[in-house]
Amino acid sequence: MNDAYHFLADIWFGLIGLLLILYVVLDGFDLGVGILSLFAHDEHERGVMMATLGSVWDANETWLVLLGGALFGAFPRAYAVALHALYVPITAALFGLIFRGVAFEFRENARRKHIWNIAFGCGSLLAAIAQGFALGAIIAGIQVGPNGYQGGVMDWFSPFALLVAIGVVFGYMLLGATYLIVKTIGDTQERGYRFAVLAAWCTVIVGVGVSLWTPLKFSYVADKWFGGNALAILPLCAAISFLLLLRSLRRRREYAPFGWSILIFLFSFIGLAASLYPNIIPPDVHVYAAASSAKTLVFMLTGIGMLIPIMLIYNAYQYLVFRGKVTQAGYGGGE
């Protein structure tokens, strides 16, 4: 029975990781475009940038809803601890997503677009920063006792979490810039190339800092990284993806930079998940101790296990239908 229960818990740990990386990549480029819109050359360029998101941004955020529901059902203790410990950054992220959503809809028909432009860009930046602080706080560890979270309301804030938050912002900007290369032409695409190079170097510099700080600060991570296992290959894969990203940008490729950017995120995320396992929230919330009952895990696996392929197919079809270049501002941009 224990083996079957551990197997189910491990499956759900993997599914939570899959939902998280899908959200980070899909809504990550969405947020990245929003942040880059603050640096748009003029109102027309900003309109083109926002038009690239017109058909996809709602669907991208559904992965966050599914992630929250899956975490609540599969790992209720982890959900309760995270919500309590990260109340401030989670609330800030939700406000950021609300601001950018309202601005996205209102800007299209507003006579004075300036305030909605700021709301969209700043809401995207706020959501990215808040998500980075939440991630940094989880990596740094959350104080948990017999009665749940034992820390203070501001324990999520630390120099380490700040560094992670900066890395998340630059990472989202990298995804956003490479997405703009795929979806735009002319001056907007050229600025996408320049932004992508800058964001790539900033992301890697911050990433190296986090990678060096993490094993020095947390001994359990150092044991896994330098214990002679296969984890050491993941930073190498991320480094190779970074070099290939720079080469594709230099050669003015359109689709390859976005693909290499996704691989950088993917290798980094797999390395992070493997470093934390078997803890879902370090250092004390264990995957098996935080998981729901076996019956609940099986019941959820039946429902969400069927839902995930449907959502993936829907997303893929959506991107297929709205493929091509956006050449004019507005949701009805040409292709």
N, C-alpha and C positions, 0 to 999 in steps of 0.2 A: 504493500500500500504506500509506504514512504517513497519508494522508487517511482511509482506512478505519479504521486503528488509532486515530487521534485521535478519530474519530467514536464508536467503541466506548468509548473511555476517557471521553469526555464523557457518553455515555449512562449509564455506571456511576457517574460523579460525581453525576448527577442522581438515579439510583436510590438511592444511598447517602443523599443528602439527603432523599429521600422517606421512606425507612425511618426516618431519624433524626427527622424531624418527626412521623411517625406515633407513634413511641415517646414522644417528648416530650409530645405532646398527650394520648395515651391513658394512659400511665403517669404523666404529669404530674398529672392531676386525681386519680389514684389516690394518689400520694404526697402531694398537697395535702390530701386528706381525712385521710390519716394524720397529717400535721402538725397540722391543725386539731383532731383528736381529743384532742390534749394540752390543749386549752382547752374541752373539752366541759363543759356545765353540770352534768351528773350521769351516772351509769352508764347510765341508759336512753337518754339522748341519744347517748352514745358508742356504744351498741349499734346505734341507728338509723343512725348515720354509717357504721359498719362494715358494716351490712347492705346499704347501697347499693352496696357493692363486692363482695358475696359471689358474684355471678354473672359478674363481668367481670375481676377483678384478675389471674387466671391468664392469660387471653387477652391482656391488655394487655402483659404482660411477654414474650410470645413475640416481639414485634417487636424487643426487645433481642437475643434469641438470633439472629434472622435478620440483624440489623444486624451483629453480630460476625462471623457466618459469611460474609456478603457482603463485608465489608471485608477479611477474611483472604484470600478467594479473588480478589477483583478488584484490590485494592491491597495486596499482601503487605508491601511496604516501609513503607508508611504504618502498617499494622497493627503491624509490629515496632517501629517508632520510637515510636508512641503507647503501646504496652504497656510499653516500657522506660522512657520518660520519665514516664509517668503511673501507675507501678506502685502508689504509695501511694493516690492517690484512687480508682483503679479497684478496688483491693482493699477499700477502705473502703466504696465503693458496693455491692459484692457482699455484704459482711458486713451492711450495712444492709438490703438486700433479703432476705437470709436471715433476719435477726432478725424483720423484719415478717411474713414468710411463715409462720414457725413460730408467732409470736404470734397471727396471724390464725386459724390452725387450732386452737391449744391454748386460746385464750381462750374459745371457744364452750362448752367442756365443763369449764372450770376452776371450782372453787368460789371460789378467791381470784383474781379477775380483775385485781387491781391491777398485779401485776408484768408481766402480758401486755399490759395497756394501755400501760404505759410502754415496753415493748419494741417494740410496734407503732408508737407515735408517734415514739420516738427513732430507731428503725430507718428510718422514712420521712424524718425530718429528716437523718439521717446520709447517706442515699443522695442526697438533694437537694443537700446541701452538697458532697459529693464530686463529683457530676456538674458542679456549678457551678465548682469548682476546676479540673476537667479541661478544661472549655470555656474558662475564662479563660486557662489555660496554653497551650492551642492557639492562641487568638487572639494572645497575647503572643509566640508563636514558640518553637520548640523547636530547640536546637542540634543540628545533624546534620553529620557528617563522612563521609569515605569509608567508614568502618567502622561507620556507624550513629550511634546517639545518643551525643553527646559531653558532655552535661551531668551534673549531680549528682542524687542521689536526691531532694533537696528543691527542685529548681529550679521545680517546679510551683507553689510557694507564693510569692506576691507580693501587694502591695497591690492591684494591678489584678485579679488572680485572685480575691482576697477580695471585691472589689466585685461582680464577676460572680457569685460564689457567693451573695452576699446577694440579688442580683437574681433568680437562679434560684429560691431559696427562696420569695420573695414571689410570683414568677410562678406557681409550683406552687400556692401557697395561693390565688391568684386563681382558677385553674382548679378547684381543689377546692371553693371556696366557691360558685362559679357552678354547679358540678355538683350540690351539695347543694340549691341553689335549685330545680333541675329535679326532684330525686328525693324531696324531703321536703315536709312541711307544718308549719303551726303555728309553735311557738317555734324549732324547729330551722331551718326555712326562714328565719325572721326573722333569726336570728343569722347565717345564710348571707349575707343581704343586707348586714348590718353588716360582716362579715368581708370581703366582696367589695369594698366601698367602700374600706376601709382597705388591703387588699392591692393594689388597683388603683393608688391614689396612691403607695404605697411602690414598686411595680414601675416605675411611670413615672418617679419621681424617680431611682431607681437607674439605670434605662435611659437617662435623659438624661445622667447622669454618665458612664456607660460610652460613650455615643455621642460625648460631648465629648472624653473621654480618648483614645479609640481613634485618631482621626485625628491628634491632637497627638503621640501616642507612636509611631505607625507611619506613616511617610511614604507607603508604598505604598497604604494605605487612604485617606489624604487625597487622593492623586492621583485615585483612582477616584471618591470622593464629590464632589469639587469640580472634576472635569475636564469638566464640561458634558455628562455622560451622563444616562441616565434613572434612575440610582440615587437621585437626590434625591427622586423621587416616593414612594419606599417609606416614609421617615420620615413624610411627610405622610399617607399612607394609615394608618399606625399611629396617628398623632395623631387622625385623624378617627374611627378605630375606638374609641379611648379615650374620646372625647367621647360617642360613641353608646352606649358601655358605661355611662357614668355616667348618661346620660339613661334608659336602660332600667332601671337599678337604681332610679333615683328614681321611675320610674313603676311599679315593682314587676312588671316583666315576668318571666316564668319561664324561657323558652327563649332569648330574645335575649341576655342577659348572657353565657351560655356561648358562643354563637356569636361575639359580638364579642371575647371573650377569646381564642378560637382564632385569630381574624383578627389580633389584635395579635401573637401568637406567630408566625403565618405570615409576616406582612410583615417582622418583625424577623429571622426566620431566612433568608428570601430575601435580604434586604439583607446579612446576614453572609456567606452563601455566595457572593454576587456580589462582595463585597469581597475574599474570600480567593482566588477563582479567578484564575489557573489553578493555584494552590497548593492541595493538599489538606491539607498541614500547613505553615504558613508558618514561616520565610521561604524554605526551600530544598527542600522535598519537593514536586516538581511532579507534577501529575496524570498526565502522559504518562510521566514517568520512574518513577513508583511503580506504574503499572498492570501487570497480568500480560500474558502473550502474547495475541495476537489470538485464537488458538484457545481459550484458557482463557476469555476474555471472552465469546466466542460460546457456548461450552458452558454457562457459568453463566447467560447470558442466557436460554437455552432452558429451563433448569430453574427458576430463580428467577423468570423472567418469567412462567411459568405459575403458580408458587406464590403470588405476590403477589395476583393477582385472587381466587384461592380464599380466601386469608386475609381479604381485604377483604370478600368476600361473607359469609364465616362471621362476622366481627365485626359486620357490619351486621345479619345475621339474629339474632345473639345479643342485640344491643341492642334489636331489635324485639320479640323474645320477652319480654325482661325489662323492657320499658318500664313506665312508670307510677310511682306513688308508693310509697315504703317508709314504712309507718305504725307499725311495731313493730320492736323489736330482734330480731335473729336473722336467719338466712339466709332464712327463710320469711316475711319481712315482707310484709304485704298490699300490694296494688296498687290 
